[in-house]
Each structure stands twice: as C-alpha cells, then as structure tokens.
Amino acid sequence: ELYNSGNAALNLSGWVLKDDKPYNRYTIPTGTILGAGQYLVLVSNVAKFQAVHPTVSNFIGPVVFDFSNGGETLVITDQGNTPR
C-alpha cells in the first residue's frame, strides 16, 4: 500500500516503484491520483485480488514483481527520478 499523509492530492502518473533488482520496475499508470489521507493498494494479480477483496476499488496493477516477506528495500521515484 501507498499512503498519502499530506494535505493535498498527489499525481502519481509515471512514478516508478523498484526494488534492489534492476529488472523489477513498475511504472504507475497515467491518471493515478492519490488523494490526501488515502491509500492505494499495489497488486500483482488483479483477478485474485478482486476475488478476495471485491469491494476494494483503490488499487492498481498488475505490479510485475512480488514483495519479499523477509524484507527488502523499495524505492519510489517521481517523473524526474527523484526518490520520494
């Protein structure tokens, strides 16, 4: 999940989520807005997610890589490649 703790909406269009493997990159789709105080769920399998959580609409995917349960470094950068 991503959470916007700010007081204004964030336009996440073109932001990139990546981990420590250079080939694991997910570009957030154009038009993705994260409202102030809101969450956005990143999912790897949209069909499975919708089957388990049919009432959740604030998600995007498919993210092309999975997150490790053992811990890893995740970085999200904006359109200018600035880490957020």
Secondary structure, DSSP 8 states (H G I E B T S, - for coil): -EE--SSS-EE-TT-EEE-SSTT-EEE--TT-EE-TT-EEEE-S-HHHHHHH-TT---EE---SS---TT----EEE-TT--B-
